[in-house]
Amino acid sequence: MDTGERAAHLKARSGLNSAVTVFPDVRLSASGGHDGEIYNWDVATQKIVRVLSTAPYPSRHFSVTVSSGGKTVASAGDRGGMWL
C-alpha cells in the first residue's frame, strides 16, 4: 500500500462519507456518513460486509476509528453520542 496508487474506491450507498478508517490488517475498512450507518468494507472486493446501524437514534458520523486489535469500531456523531 506504499505505492501511492489507489487501492480501492468504496462508494457510499447513500449520502456522504465523512469519516473512514482502515482496520489494522488492512483487509477491512469502516466508513460513516450522513445516512446514520457505519459500513464495514472488504477492501479487496470493494463490497460491504457488515452494516452497523445507529437506530433508533440515527446520527451523522464525523469520526470513525477501529481498535488496535480490530475487534471494536467506534464512531462519534452529531447527536453528541458515541457508538461502539
Backbone as XML, in Angstrom:
<?xml version="1.0"?>
<chain id="A" units="angstrom">
  <residue number="1" name="MET">
    <atom name="N" x="0.812" y="-1.187" z="0.000"/>
    <atom name="CA" x="0.000" y="0.000" z="0.000"/>
    <atom name="C" x="0.860" y="1.258" z="0.000"/>
  </residue>
  <residue number="2" name="ASP">
    <atom name="N" x="2.159" y="1.115" z="-0.102"/>
    <atom name="CA" x="3.011" y="2.293" z="-0.095"/>
    <atom name="C" x="3.369" y="2.765" z="-1.497"/>
  </residue>
  <residue number="3" name="THR">
    <atom name="N" x="2.640" y="2.322" z="-2.506"/>
    <atom name="CA" x="2.934" y="2.697" z="-3.889"/>
    <atom name="C" x="2.344" y="4.040" z="-4.270"/>
  </residue>
  <residue number="4" name="GLY">
    <atom name="N" x="1.393" y="4.522" z="-3.488"/>
    <atom name="CA" x="0.719" y="5.766" z="-3.821"/>
    <atom name="C" x="-0.444" y="5.576" z="-4.778"/>
  </residue>
  <residue number="5" name="GLU">
    <atom name="N" x="-0.649" y="4.335" z="-5.221"/>
    <atom name="CA" x="-1.771" y="4.040" z="-6.112"/>
    <atom name="C" x="-3.034" y="3.812" z="-5.299"/>
  </residue>
  <residue number="6" name="ARG">
    <atom name="N" x="-4.180" y="4.115" z="-5.919"/>
    <atom name="CA" x="-5.466" y="3.896" z="-5.249"/>
    <atom name="C" x="-5.697" y="2.400" z="-5.099"/>
  </residue>
  <residue number="7" name="ALA">
    <atom name="N" x="-5.953" y="1.974" z="-3.868"/>
    <atom name="CA" x="-6.177" y="0.557" z="-3.579"/>
    <atom name="C" x="-7.617" y="0.157" z="-3.835"/>
  </residue>
  <residue number="8" name="ALA">
    <atom name="N" x="-8.551" y="1.074" z="-3.611"/>
    <atom name="CA" x="-9.966" y="0.755" z="-3.772"/>
    <atom name="C" x="-10.768" y="2.045" z="-3.860"/>
  </residue>
  <residue number="9" name="HIS">
    <atom name="N" x="-11.947" y="1.927" z="-4.443"/>
    <atom name="CA" x="-12.909" y="3.034" z="-4.471"/>
    <atom name="C" x="-14.179" y="2.510" z="-3.827"/>
  </residue>
  <residue number="10" name="LEU">
    <atom name="N" x="-14.447" y="2.917" z="-2.596"/>
    <atom name="CA" x="-15.572" y="2.410" z="-1.827"/>
    <atom name="C" x="-16.663" y="3.463" z="-1.842"/>
  </residue>
  <residue number="11" name="LYS">
    <atom name="N" x="-17.677" y="3.237" z="-2.644"/>
    <atom name="CA" x="-18.737" y="4.220" z="-2.861"/>
    <atom name="C" x="-19.848" y="4.054" z="-1.837"/>
  </residue>
  <residue number="12" name="ALA">
    <atom name="N" x="-20.220" y="5.149" z="-1.201"/>
    <atom name="CA" x="-21.297" y="5.134" z="-0.210"/>
    <atom name="C" x="-22.605" y="4.716" z="-0.856"/>
  </residue>
  <residue number="13" name="ARG">
    <atom name="N" x="-23.438" y="4.011" z="-0.091"/>
    <atom name="CA" x="-24.749" y="3.606" z="-0.613"/>
    <atom name="C" x="-25.659" y="4.803" z="-0.792"/>
  </residue>
  <residue number="14" name="SER">
    <atom name="N" x="-25.576" y="5.738" z="0.122"/>
    <atom name="CA" x="-26.378" y="6.954" z="0.009"/>
    <atom name="C" x="-25.712" y="8.045" z="0.833"/>
  </residue>
  <residue number="15" name="GLY">
    <atom name="N" x="-25.924" y="9.250" z="0.453"/>
    <atom name="CA" x="-25.383" y="10.354" z="1.229"/>
    <atom name="C" x="-23.891" y="10.517" z="1.071"/>
  </residue>
  <residue number="16" name="LEU">
    <atom name="N" x="-23.302" y="11.083" z="2.075"/>
    <atom name="CA" x="-21.909" y="11.496" z="2.066"/>
    <atom name="C" x="-21.104" y="10.674" z="3.058"/>
  </residue>
  <residue number="17" name="ASN">
    <atom name="N" x="-19.937" y="10.168" z="2.653"/>
    <atom name="CA" x="-18.996" y="9.562" z="3.586"/>
    <atom name="C" x="-18.167" y="10.676" z="4.192"/>
  </residue>
  <residue number="18" name="SER">
    <atom name="N" x="-18.256" y="10.868" z="5.496"/>
    <atom name="CA" x="-17.498" y="11.937" z="6.129"/>
    <atom name="C" x="-16.400" y="11.413" z="7.047"/>
  </residue>
  <residue number="19" name="ALA">
    <atom name="N" x="-16.330" y="10.094" z="7.239"/>
    <atom name="CA" x="-15.297" y="9.514" z="8.096"/>
    <atom name="C" x="-14.942" y="8.125" z="7.571"/>
  </residue>
  <residue number="20" name="VAL">
    <atom name="N" x="-13.664" y="7.813" z="7.592"/>
    <atom name="CA" x="-13.217" y="6.495" z="7.129"/>
    <atom name="C" x="-11.976" y="6.091" z="7.912"/>
  </residue>
  <residue number="21" name="THR">
    <atom name="N" x="-11.827" y="4.791" z="8.127"/>
    <atom name="CA" x="-10.641" y="4.253" z="8.788"/>
    <atom name="C" x="-10.352" y="2.874" z="8.196"/>
  </residue>
  <residue number="22" name="VAL">
    <atom name="N" x="-9.137" y="2.416" z="8.364"/>
    <atom name="CA" x="-8.724" y="1.108" z="7.865"/>
    <atom name="C" x="-8.380" y="0.239" z="9.066"/>
  </residue>
  <residue number="23" name="PHE">
    <atom name="N" x="-8.809" y="-1.020" z="9.033"/>
    <atom name="CA" x="-8.500" y="-1.964" z="10.100"/>
    <atom name="C" x="-7.003" y="-2.248" z="10.112"/>
  </residue>
  <residue number="24" name="PRO">
    <atom name="N" x="-6.458" y="-2.670" z="11.256"/>
    <atom name="CA" x="-5.018" y="-2.919" z="11.353"/>
    <atom name="C" x="-4.486" y="-3.930" z="10.329"/>
  </residue>
  <residue number="25" name="ASP">
    <atom name="N" x="-5.284" y="-4.909" z="9.945"/>
    <atom name="CA" x="-4.810" y="-5.912" z="8.981"/>
    <atom name="C" x="-4.937" y="-5.437" z="7.527"/>
  </residue>
  <residue number="26" name="VAL">
    <atom name="N" x="-5.477" y="-4.263" z="7.302"/>
    <atom name="CA" x="-5.630" y="-3.593" z="6.007"/>
    <atom name="C" x="-6.572" y="-4.340" z="5.063"/>
  </residue>
  <residue number="27" name="ARG">
    <atom name="N" x="-7.264" y="-5.367" z="5.531"/>
    <atom name="CA" x="-8.221" y="-6.079" z="4.675"/>
    <atom name="C" x="-9.605" y="-5.453" z="4.723"/>
  </residue>
  <residue number="28" name="LEU">
    <atom name="N" x="-9.933" y="-4.799" z="5.837"/>
    <atom name="CA" x="-11.241" y="-4.177" z="6.004"/>
    <atom name="C" x="-11.095" y="-2.684" z="6.222"/>
  </residue>
  <residue number="29" name="SER">
    <atom name="N" x="-12.165" y="-1.985" z="5.897"/>
    <atom name="CA" x="-12.260" y="-0.556" z="6.130"/>
    <atom name="C" x="-13.626" y="-0.285" z="6.746"/>
  </residue>
  <residue number="30" name="ALA">
    <atom name="N" x="-13.751" y="0.811" z="7.463"/>
    <atom name="CA" x="-15.040" y="1.225" z="8.016"/>
    <atom name="C" x="-15.277" y="2.674" z="7.616"/>
  </residue>
  <residue number="31" name="SER">
    <atom name="N" x="-16.526" y="2.974" z="7.249"/>
    <atom name="CA" x="-16.869" y="4.351" z="6.892"/>
    <atom name="C" x="-18.193" y="4.728" z="7.533"/>
  </residue>
  <residue number="32" name="GLY">
    <atom name="N" x="-18.337" y="6.004" z="7.803"/>
    <atom name="CA" x="-19.573" y="6.537" z="8.344"/>
    <atom name="C" x="-19.882" y="7.845" z="7.649"/>
  </residue>
  <residue number="33" name="GLY">
    <atom name="N" x="-21.147" y="8.158" z="7.580"/>
    <atom name="CA" x="-21.527" y="9.380" z="6.887"/>
    <atom name="C" x="-22.821" y="9.952" z="7.407"/>
  </residue>
  <residue number="34" name="HIS">
    <atom name="N" x="-23.564" y="10.534" z="6.506"/>
    <atom name="CA" x="-24.773" y="11.258" z="6.880"/>
    <atom name="C" x="-26.033" y="10.403" z="6.838"/>
  </residue>
  <residue number="35" name="ASP">
    <atom name="N" x="-25.917" y="9.131" z="6.477"/>
    <atom name="CA" x="-27.112" y="8.283" z="6.426"/>
    <atom name="C" x="-27.374" y="7.549" z="7.738"/>
  </residue>
  <residue number="36" name="GLY">
    <atom name="N" x="-26.536" y="7.752" z="8.763"/>
    <atom name="CA" x="-26.771" y="7.163" z="10.072"/>
    <atom name="C" x="-26.268" y="5.746" z="10.242"/>
  </residue>
  <residue number="37" name="GLU">
    <atom name="N" x="-25.505" y="5.235" z="9.280"/>
    <atom name="CA" x="-24.994" y="3.875" z="9.390"/>
    <atom name="C" x="-23.484" y="3.868" z="9.209"/>
  </residue>
  <residue number="38" name="ILE">
    <atom name="N" x="-22.855" y="2.828" z="9.767"/>
    <atom name="CA" x="-21.429" y="2.606" z="9.600"/>
    <atom name="C" x="-21.278" y="1.351" z="8.749"/>
  </residue>
  <residue number="39" name="TYR">
    <atom name="N" x="-20.458" y="1.437" z="7.732"/>
    <atom name="CA" x="-20.266" y="0.318" z="6.807"/>
    <atom name="C" x="-18.881" y="-0.273" z="7.001"/>
  </residue>
  <residue number="40" name="ASN">
    <atom name="N" x="-18.813" y="-1.599" z="7.080"/>
    <atom name="CA" x="-17.542" y="-2.308" z="7.045"/>
    <atom name="C" x="-17.372" y="-2.848" z="5.635"/>
  </residue>
  <residue number="41" name="TRP">
    <atom name="N" x="-16.229" y="-2.553" z="5.039"/>
    <atom name="CA" x="-15.944" y="-2.896" z="3.650"/>
    <atom name="C" x="-14.813" y="-3.914" z="3.558"/>
  </residue>
  <residue number="42" name="ASP">
    <atom name="N" x="-14.903" y="-4.827" z="2.618"/>
    <atom name="CA" x="-13.787" y="-5.674" z="2.235"/>
    <atom name="C" x="-13.019" y="-4.878" z="1.182"/>
  </residue>
  <residue number="43" name="VAL">
    <atom name="N" x="-11.803" y="-4.483" z="1.471"/>
    <atom name="CA" x="-11.052" y="-3.621" z="0.567"/>
    <atom name="C" x="-10.761" y="-4.324" z="-0.759"/>
  </residue>
  <residue number="44" name="ALA">
    <atom name="N" x="-10.442" y="-5.623" z="-0.730"/>
    <atom name="CA" x="-10.099" y="-6.349" z="-1.954"/>
    <atom name="C" x="-11.278" y="-6.453" z="-2.918"/>
  </residue>
  <residue number="45" name="THR">
    <atom name="N" x="-12.474" y="-6.773" z="-2.387"/>
    <atom name="CA" x="-13.645" y="-6.940" z="-3.254"/>
    <atom name="C" x="-14.431" y="-5.644" z="-3.422"/>
  </residue>
  <residue number="46" name="GLN">
    <atom name="N" x="-14.143" y="-4.650" z="-2.570"/>
    <atom name="CA" x="-14.834" y="-3.362" z="-2.561"/>
    <atom name="C" x="-16.331" y="-3.521" z="-2.300"/>
  </residue>
  <residue number="47" name="LYS">
    <atom name="N" x="-16.676" y="-4.522" z="-1.489"/>
    <atom name="CA" x="-18.069" y="-4.803" z="-1.137"/>
    <atom name="C" x="-18.293" y="-4.581" z="0.350"/>
  </residue>
  <residue number="48" name="ILE">
    <atom name="N" x="-19.528" y="-4.201" z="0.688"/>
    <atom name="CA" x="-19.923" y="-4.049" z="2.085"/>
    <atom name="C" x="-20.094" y="-5.431" z="2.699"/>
  </residue>
  <residue number="49" name="VAL">
    <atom name="N" x="-19.452" y="-5.667" z="3.849"/>
    <atom name="CA" x="-19.571" y="-6.961" z="4.522"/>
    <atom name="C" x="-20.427" y="-6.879" z="5.783"/>
  </residue>
  <residue number="50" name="ARG">
    <atom name="N" x="-20.638" y="-5.667" z="6.311"/>
    <atom name="CA" x="-21.483" y="-5.506" z="7.501"/>
    <atom name="C" x="-21.957" y="-4.055" z="7.572"/>
  </residue>
  <residue number="51" name="VAL">
    <atom name="N" x="-23.188" y="-3.891" z="8.016"/>
    <atom name="CA" x="-23.733" y="-2.558" z="8.234"/>
    <atom name="C" x="-24.065" y="-2.431" z="9.716"/>
  </residue>
  <residue number="52" name="LEU">
    <atom name="N" x="-23.517" y="-1.421" z="10.360"/>
    <atom name="CA" x="-23.776" y="-1.155" z="11.770"/>
    <atom name="C" x="-24.725" y="0.029" z="11.850"/>
  </residue>
  <residue number="53" name="SER">
    <atom name="N" x="-25.895" y="-0.194" z="12.376"/>
    <atom name="CA" x="-26.914" y="0.845" z="12.433"/>
    <atom name="C" x="-26.892" y="1.565" z="13.769"/>
  </residue>
  <residue number="54" name="THR">
    <atom name="N" x="-27.159" y="2.853" z="13.744"/>
    <atom name="CA" x="-27.275" y="3.619" z="14.985"/>
    <atom name="C" x="-28.736" y="3.859" z="15.344"/>
  </residue>
  <residue number="55" name="ALA">
    <atom name="N" x="-29.650" y="3.150" z="14.698"/>
    <atom name="CA" x="-31.080" y="3.259" z="15.013"/>
    <atom name="C" x="-31.298" y="2.802" z="16.450"/>
  </residue>
  <residue number="56" name="PRO">
    <atom name="N" x="-32.214" y="3.340" z="17.165"/>
    <atom name="CA" x="-33.277" y="4.257" z="16.767"/>
    <atom name="C" x="-32.870" y="5.724" z="16.837"/>
  </residue>
  <residue number="57" name="TYR">
    <atom name="N" x="-31.569" y="5.998" z="17.028"/>
    <atom name="CA" x="-31.096" y="7.378" z="17.115"/>
    <atom name="C" x="-30.068" y="7.642" z="16.021"/>
  </residue>
  <residue number="58" name="PRO">
    <atom name="N" x="-30.496" y="7.698" z="14.766"/>
    <atom name="CA" x="-29.522" y="7.869" z="13.689"/>
    <atom name="C" x="-28.725" y="9.165" z="13.833"/>
  </residue>
  <residue number="59" name="SER">
    <atom name="N" x="-27.478" y="9.089" z="13.456"/>
    <atom name="CA" x="-26.572" y="10.210" z="13.615"/>
    <atom name="C" x="-25.719" y="10.367" z="12.367"/>
  </residue>
  <residue number="60" name="ARG">
    <atom name="N" x="-25.329" y="11.573" z="12.071"/>
    <atom name="CA" x="-24.312" y="11.809" z="11.053"/>
    <atom name="C" x="-22.971" y="11.525" z="11.705"/>
  </residue>
  <residue number="61" name="HIS">
    <atom name="N" x="-22.203" y="10.656" z="11.116"/>
    <atom name="CA" x="-20.921" y="10.249" z="11.694"/>
    <atom name="C" x="-19.810" y="11.156" z="11.193"/>
  </residue>
  <residue number="62" name="PHE">
    <atom name="N" x="-19.064" y="11.734" z="12.129"/>
    <atom name="CA" x="-17.961" y="12.623" z="11.791"/>
    <atom name="C" x="-16.607" y="12.016" z="12.112"/>
  </residue>
  <residue number="63" name="SER">
    <atom name="N" x="-16.602" y="10.911" z="12.842"/>
    <atom name="CA" x="-15.357" y="10.261" z="13.219"/>
    <atom name="C" x="-15.604" y="8.764" z="13.340"/>
  </residue>
  <residue number="64" name="VAL">
    <atom name="N" x="-14.735" y="7.960" z="12.758"/>
    <atom name="CA" x="-14.808" y="6.502" z="12.875"/>
    <atom name="C" x="-13.398" y="5.999" z="13.150"/>
  </residue>
  <residue number="65" name="THR">
    <atom name="N" x="-13.279" y="5.087" z="14.108"/>
    <atom name="CA" x="-11.969" y="4.507" z="14.405"/>
    <atom name="C" x="-12.138" y="3.031" z="14.733"/>
  </residue>
  <residue number="66" name="VAL">
    <atom name="N" x="-11.045" y="2.282" z="14.637"/>
    <atom name="CA" x="-11.038" y="0.847" z="14.929"/>
    <atom name="C" x="-9.967" y="0.591" z="15.977"/>
  </residue>
  <residue number="67" name="SER">
    <atom name="N" x="-10.278" y="-0.295" z="16.930"/>
    <atom name="CA" x="-9.303" y="-0.638" z="17.968"/>
    <atom name="C" x="-8.077" y="-1.302" z="17.342"/>
  </residue>
  <residue number="68" name="SER">
    <atom name="N" x="-6.969" y="-1.285" z="18.066"/>
    <atom name="CA" x="-5.724" y="-1.863" z="17.548"/>
    <atom name="C" x="-5.851" y="-3.359" z="17.274"/>
  </residue>
  <residue number="69" name="GLY">
    <atom name="N" x="-6.754" y="-4.036" z="17.979"/>
    <atom name="CA" x="-6.983" y="-5.459" z="17.738"/>
    <atom name="C" x="-7.968" y="-5.730" z="16.622"/>
  </residue>
  <residue number="70" name="GLY">
    <atom name="N" x="-8.623" y="-4.670" z="16.120"/>
    <atom name="CA" x="-9.562" y="-4.818" z="15.018"/>
    <atom name="C" x="-10.911" y="-5.379" z="15.407"/>
  </residue>
  <residue number="71" name="LYS">
    <atom name="N" x="-11.211" y="-5.434" z="16.693"/>
    <atom name="CA" x="-12.470" y="-6.033" z="17.151"/>
    <atom name="C" x="-13.564" y="-5.018" z="17.437"/>
  </residue>
  <residue number="72" name="THR">
    <atom name="N" x="-13.206" y="-3.753" z="17.664"/>
    <atom name="CA" x="-14.182" y="-2.746" z="18.048"/>
    <atom name="C" x="-14.114" y="-1.550" z="17.102"/>
  </residue>
  <residue number="73" name="VAL">
    <atom name="N" x="-15.295" y="-1.136" z="16.632"/>
    <atom name="CA" x="-15.422" y="0.076" z="15.824"/>
    <atom name="C" x="-16.146" y="1.104" z="16.671"/>
  </residue>
  <residue number="74" name="ALA">
    <atom name="N" x="-15.626" y="2.304" z="16.718"/>
    <atom name="CA" x="-16.257" y="3.396" z="17.471"/>
    <atom name="C" x="-16.513" y="4.565" z="16.535"/>
  </residue>
  <residue number="75" name="SER">
    <atom name="N" x="-17.610" y="5.280" z="16.788"/>
    <atom name="CA" x="-17.967" y="6.437" z="15.967"/>
    <atom name="C" x="-18.545" y="7.519" z="16.832"/>
  </residue>
  <residue number="76" name="ALA">
    <atom name="N" x="-18.294" y="8.772" z="16.450"/>
    <atom name="CA" x="-18.901" y="9.926" z="17.111"/>
    <atom name="C" x="-19.682" y="10.702" z="16.063"/>
  </residue>
  <residue number="77" name="GLY">
    <atom name="N" x="-20.820" y="11.232" z="16.483"/>
    <atom name="CA" x="-21.669" y="11.908" z="15.521"/>
    <atom name="C" x="-22.300" y="13.176" z="16.052"/>
  </residue>
  <residue number="78" name="ASP">
    <atom name="N" x="-23.262" y="13.664" z="15.295"/>
    <atom name="CA" x="-23.874" y="14.967" z="15.599"/>
    <atom name="C" x="-24.923" y="14.926" z="16.695"/>
  </residue>
  <residue number="79" name="ARG">
    <atom name="N" x="-25.221" y="13.781" z="17.258"/>
    <atom name="CA" x="-26.203" y="13.715" z="18.338"/>
    <atom name="C" x="-25.516" y="13.729" z="19.709"/>
  </residue>
  <residue number="80" name="GLY">
    <atom name="N" x="-24.220" y="13.991" z="19.710"/>
    <atom name="CA" x="-23.491" y="14.111" z="20.979"/>
    <atom name="C" x="-23.153" y="12.785" z="21.616"/>
  </residue>
  <residue number="81" name="GLY">
    <atom name="N" x="-23.296" y="11.701" z="20.893"/>
    <atom name="CA" x="-23.024" y="10.385" z="21.460"/>
    <atom name="C" x="-21.880" y="9.704" z="20.769"/>
  </residue>
  <residue number="82" name="MET">
    <atom name="N" x="-21.537" y="8.535" z="21.304"/>
    <atom name="CA" x="-20.515" y="7.706" z="20.705"/>
    <atom name="C" x="-21.061" y="6.287" z="20.623"/>
  </residue>
  <residue number="83" name="TRP">
    <atom name="N" x="-20.832" y="5.615" z="19.509"/>
    <atom name="CA" x="-21.331" y="4.262" z="19.306"/>
    <atom name="C" x="-20.174" y="3.301" z="19.253"/>
  </residue>
  <residue number="84" name="LEU">
    <atom name="N" x="-20.319" y="2.155" z="19.914"/>
    <atom name="CA" x="-19.302" y="1.107" z="19.905"/>
    <atom name="C" x="-19.907" y="-0.176" z="19.351"/>
  </residue>
</chain>
